[in-house]
Every structure is written in C-alpha cells, then in structure tokens.
Amino acid sequence: MTASGVSESDRRGRGVNRVILLTVLCAIGMTWAGWAYDGAPHDYVALVVLTVLTIGTRVSRVRVVERVAVASSGIVSLACCVLVGPLGSALMMATTILFERGTTTWRARLFNASMGSIVGAVGGLTFLLVGGPRDLTGVTGPGPLMWQVGLPFVLANLVFSLVNFAVIALIVRVDSGESFRSVFSAMLTTSGLAQIGYGVIGLLFVFLWVPANVGPFSAVLILLPLFVAQWAFVQYAEEERSHERTLSALVTAGETRDPYAQGHSTRVASLAVQLGEALGVSPGQQDALRYAAILHDTGWLGVRARATEHGELPDQAAQDSIRGHAEAGVALLSEISFLADSFGGIRHHHERWDGRGYPDGLAAEGIPLFARIIAVADALDSLTRATSAREALSTEEALEDLRDRAGTHLDPSVVQALSRVLEAHAWRPADPDVEVWPPQWHHDDPTLSDLLANVTAPRAPAASSQRGGAA
Amino acid sequence: MPAAIAALASTSQRSWGTAGRMIVGGALAVALAAAGLTVLAPHPFLESWIVVLAFAVLIGVGEYSRFRIDGRQLAPLTLAAGLAFALTSTSWDVDLSGLTPSPVIMVTAGAMGCGAVLHVVRGRTIQLDEMAVRFLAICVSALLFRSIPIWEGRTLLQVETGWVGSRWLIAIIMSAVAGAGLVTHLVLSALVISRRSAGGFGQALLEELKSGAGLGLALSATGALIALAEKPLGILALPLFLVPLVLTQFAFRQYAAIKRTYAQTVRVLSRLTEVGGFTRAGHSDRVCDLCVEVGRELGLSVRDIRNLENAALLHDIGQVALRAPIPAGATLMAAPADQRRIAADSALIVGKTGLPAEVAAAVEQQATPFRVVRERRQHVPMLSRIIKVVNAYDDLVGGSITPRRREAAVERIHLGLGYEYDPRVVQALVRVLARRHAKTP
C-alpha cells in the first residue's frame, strides 16, 4: 500500500516537501483525533502481536514471504483498525512502515509512515463512526456479526483504501506532474480488487480473534493458507517463464537447422505484434499472434529442405516441400493446446490475397488475419535481406515493392498498416554482415511466391506427401 | 451410497496394487459400518439438517472440483470441509456435540460418492484409491475427535464443549487432530505410490512429505478455522472461511495447467527429429519410457526421474542441425566425434527450454563413455549413463520386437560393459527387460 510512495530517484522539489509536511501534520492531527475520540488502544496484546507479525513479514528475505508481506500487511492493518482502535492502528502502521525495505531516504520513510498512520486512524475512526462496536466480545450470532461488525468493516475498508489511494495520487501528482485523477483511477482498478480481498480475509481475522475467542493464534490459522497460496502462485510464475522459454527452444531448433534463418522469427514476431496493434487485434489475441509469428516456419523442421537455383522455378520436389512446410508446422505443433488460436496464422501465412497462394488457395478476407499479417512481415524481412543473387533493399524500397503487391500478393489494409507502423518504429533488418543467403531460393522471397502462383499445383496431396519420412 | 461406490469400482481404469485394493476395501468397510451404526442407533442428526447439508454440499463440490498435479489427484476443498465437519461441535444455535462419528462418516462418504458420480456421468474417470485415501483421512480425524477418550477419560469433543475462556489451546488441538488426518493421508498415499516406483515406501513417504506438507498445513488450518468460527457464525463460516482455500486451490490449478502445457511442448520438441526424418519413429518415446523404468529400478528420486524423462525425450534433438540424417538416426553407429557434436547441439537447444540445468547437463554427457569415470575420475551424471545405455539398446534393437534381436542387443551392450557402459545401469536394464518381457513374451 505504500509501494508507490516516495522513492530515492524523486526530483527534489519544494512541492514534494510541502506535501510531505502536510502529510506529517495530517498524520499528527488524525492520530490525535483518534485518541481524542476513542482513547487508548483497546487491546495491547493485539497491538504488540500484530506489530511484531507485520515487522516479521517485512524484514524477511524469503521470497514467498516477501510477496505475502504486502498482502498480510494489508490484511493485518485492516484487522488492527477494528481490534485495537484508531490510535493503536495509527501507531502500528507508522512503526511497521519504518522497517520497510526498498525505501531508504528519510523523506520517503517519513512520508510513508505518516500516510500509514493517517489511513490507520481513518480506518479505525470510520469503523466506530458508522456504528461498529468498540468491544466485540458481546457480539455473537451470524446476524449481529454481519450487520454490526461486517458492514462497518466493509465501510472502513472502503474509506481506508480511498484515503490511501488519494494520498499516493497527490504525491505522484506533485512529484511527476501526472494528473491526480488518472493515478487515482489507475490505483482503484489495479489495487482496488486486491483491497477487497484483503478486506474479506481481514474480517475473518477479526471474527476468529474475538467472537471465536482464539486470540493471537488466529494469525497462524489465517496466514498459513495464504502462504501456501502464494507459494503456488510463485511456482506458477516460474513454470510459466520456463514455458515461454520452451517456445524459444523450438525457434532455436529451427535456426540450428537453417543458420540463415537466424533472428528471422524474432524480427517477424515483433513486427507482426506492431501490425496487430495497428490493426486493432485485441490484447487477448496478441499473444496468439506473437506465438504464430514466432513459430510460423516451424514446419521446416518437418520438411526436407532442397536446394534450388535462384531465378528459375524450383523442381517439383522442392516445390512440394515449400508448399508443405506451413501445414507441416501445424501438424507438428497440433498437440500444444494453448497454440490453438495460432494455427490459422501458421497454416496460411503463404496464402495470397488473389487466392493463388498455398497450401489452401484461400483469398482475401478468407485468409485468417494473423496469416495476412505474418505474410507482410515475412515479405519485408525477406526483401531487406541480401541474397547472393540480389542486394538487400532499403526499407523504403522494400515498402515500395510491398505496395505494388497490395491487392495481388498481400492484403492492402495490412500493407497500409505497415507504412504507419514503419513511421512509428524503425525497421531493423537482418545484420548484413553475418551471412548472406546462398544462391538458392529462400522460400520467403516474394518473387518465388509469384512464380509458384503461376503453377497450377495439386493442392492438398502435394503437402501431405512430403511431411517427412517418419510420420 | 456405499453401494454407489461399489458400482463405481468398475469404472476406474487403473489397476491398483495390493495396497491400493486394501485401502479401497477398508474405506468401503468403514463407510458401510458407519451407515449400519447410524441406522441401528438412530441419532437425531436430521434435526441439524441445515448444517449437515451445508457440509455435504461442500464436500461434494470439493470432490467435483478435484484437479491433477504431477500425476496426483487433489481435492483440497473436500478435505478441508470434511475435516471441519469432523471437528464441529456447535454451529451457532445448532448443537452437534451429540453427533457420533458414524453419521459424520456416512454423510462424508455419500457426498464424496455424489461428486464422483457427477464425474462419471460427465464421462471422466475417477480414481477410487485416491478418493479412499481422502475419505479415510477424514474418518481418522472424526474418530480421534469425537469418540476416542484421549483427555482424562473424555473425548476431545467433550473437552471442547466444556471449555471456557480463550480458545487458542482448542485451536491448537483442533489443528493437531486435522493434522493427524492429513498424516494418515500422507502415509496412505505413500503406500499407494510406493507400488508405482522401486524406491520403496520410505522414499515415497519422503516425496509425499516434500510435495504435500505445505498444502497439508493449509488444509489442517482451514479445517480448524471453520470449526472454530462456526460457533459464533453458524454455517456462514463455511463459505467465508473457505475463501483463502479457494484462492489456494485456484493457484494450484493454474500451476497444474501450465505444467501440463509445458509437458506438451517438450513432447513436441522431442518429436522434431522424427518428423524431420532424422530418427526412427517413436525412438524418443521408447528411450524415455525405458529410461524411466531403469531410473526407478536404480531408485532415483522423483525429481531425478522427472529430469531423466525430459532429458531422454530431448536427447537427440541436436540432430536437427545435421545436413543429412545419419543412417536410421542411430547415434550408436555415428563416429564418436559426431556423437559428441550431436550431444553438444542437443544440450544447447535443451538449455533454451527453461528445463532445469541438470537436464541439459545429462544430455550433454550422454555420449561420454563410462571409462572416463573409472580412469580419469571425471564426473558423469547418472542420468547421462542411463540415457547412453538405453539409447544404445534402442538403436541396436531397431524397433524390432523379436526376442533374438533383444538378446543380440543386450549381448552387444555387454561387450562394452565397464568400457562404454556403466555396469550397474546395464544390470538394471537387464532386470527391467526381463520383467517387461516376462509379461509379454
């Protein structure tokens, strides 16, 4: 909750200092108000236990504990507002924040601690003002507990969070000039949900502590399941990272096979994602597009590559393997269920707008959008790269060439999007010093697409016959 | 409902060992006995039907929302709700302190059966042995808490009902009783699993402890939590206090899902060489299966087995870099320098997969002959030695299944014993092959 407070790299400014001073004064004022309204902390044992617990999670260096620290401090501070009262929770918040790691300047600590005591006192006061009981021992039964404790608790949580977000938005506003409203609403949508969750668990904490009469031991019972959940989330994140890397292993396998393709997948993928953004592909589908673009040539691993002379139509066998690679890619990857949305893009990335491409001879809008995007990115990468038969085209020349192809080979709207994207992001072609394509055709060369388009090829069988010896 | 369980027995497709059969049988007997006792000595538990129904629903939902992780089936909600049921004495204005264990056990069995029936109706398989383990864990806690006089001649339930003052000690006792149920769960699971690996019961128990202790602690805490919070909150405590556990279950399910897709990707990688025509069809899969069996025979840990599995699947992937395939993809016939290059290329690609470093290391050393271990005292990972032997065997057998071909292959490997191949691994392979082909001559 104090994460986006002040950090060291902040610009010095009188505005910031003034806000910090204001926060400190407010903190002193709110703490006094809490004391004046409610008097001494309700329960010193609870105050000490909760303080020690929060400091414990804050100073721990165990990774899972570190992540729980944020959650547990949210839960514990809410519970503290109710169990100990406004004065106690203001003190507890101020003390524990001093132990926070990551913020080292005294100004940052001072600000965060003041903010903590403001929200602590405000939370505690709200609970009492809306009718929450000072002493929970008499309250029992589902009805009374929900109405007399649950409802005030929810309201206290609401005010607690809003004040917290507002103070943070204020300091960000003064410090970096971002608008108060945008920071505030961003926090509401990102941290707001987590805060509701903390609220529910904080309430359980309160119920267990007083009405169920378990006392400090509640902390163990409540936080244990949270630690385990967090552990599983950490495992999940690690596994997901490794999984992303597996895809790069597929690409590496392809590049080990064909050194001339080095970097091709990555370049095509980053351009395809930019094109996707320009064409309004939804964020949820962007991953599928990226996977399709990274893996679009995987099929070459399953098709025997054959050398063919540049400038002439390749022999039948080579034609077959070229026509087969897109399908072979899908066949290879078909077992990976999360790639299901990417298969269209992989299978059809050599279709042509005029319907004379391969493997299925789809035309115009009949070709999946991902495939049309990859086709354009693929062609640009091929043209801006030298082969021993021709020089590499400059980006402008290549774009000119692609514009001529719009409507025959490529989708005009994607080519149009390409011009826009290239204005915004410079295209980085393959490094010309590494290696030059050998004098054979490379299957991505757009001229080859024209040559093949003029041959009436048998569609489906040509592809399946070449899917590799072992299939 | 025990009859329902009996009817379901035929739907489980896995064959269990003696331990598994005994556990399932035991669970059935306990469920039947509980049902009998409930009917013979009718208890007015129907008066508290709302509470009983609430628990039954949660137990059933838990059974329905089970998920798999690492080949194990988990249903944390069932366990937590069942344990809480076993530990409940008062649910606000409903007094359950007179409830004996038998109705608790009977209702649990019925609810679990209903959840399982839903699975069967939807065409999914159920695993009776894992269900039985869960069920018995709940039974142990119920008996321990409700009917065994542990505390100066009184049951813990009686102690709890008569307790005045702060209840932290009660919380600890309840957690411990729930914990005892989960220890039962751990031990019985280990019994079931130990049959699947050669590591024996001790090792299986250790693995269970490592992988299940965290979730077990969370479950025993949640079971105690609900039972404690029910006193002031009534059945409202059930949905409220299951929130943290639902979070846990969600995290575990996500973890399981990503693990599965990861496994799929590795499988696809392993097939690249076959589809490209570099290796014979099924080579990676066969080597993988046999490696895992040999690894178990040698008593490797679960972690090692998992690494061995992945390393064996990917051991030939470096062949995709070859200009022309080597004959039948058999690295055994390739020159030693080529073997090493393929191994190095494979390790390079495996290094990119995000699999543990041990996997890449195992792949890299797969061509190293055993003599360097003896002569130069060089460290060659056990996983590499296993892959070397099994890969050679599969190359020699060449996908053939005739006994003569098998014998010839083993004979040929024996020629390289101690020089090329680790004798311990070869012995394990011979034992595994003998077992395998004793069943299917």
Interface residues (C-beta under 8 A of the other chain):
Chain A: V139 T140 G141 P142 L145 M146 G197 V200 I201 L203 L204 F207 L208 P211 A212 N213 V214 G215 P216 F217 S218 V220 L221 I222 L224 P225 L226 F227 V228 A229 Q230 W231 A232 F233 Q235 Y236 E239 E240 R241 S242 H243 E244 R245 T246 L247 S248 A249 L250 T252 A253 G254 T256 R257 L301 G302 V303 R304 A328 A331 L332 L333 E335 I336 S337 F338 R467 G468 G469 A470 A471
Chain B: W92 D93 G165 S166 R167 W168 I170 A171 I172 S175 G214 L215 L217 A218 A221 T222 A224 L225 L228 A229 K231 P232 L233 G234 I235 L236 A237 L240 F241 V243 P244 L245 L247 T248 F250 A251 F252 Q254 Y255 I258 K259 T261 Y262 Q264 T265 V266 R267 V268 L269 R271 L272 E274 V275 G276 G277 T279 R280 A281 I317 G318 V320 A321 D345 L348 I349 V350 K352 T353 G354 L355
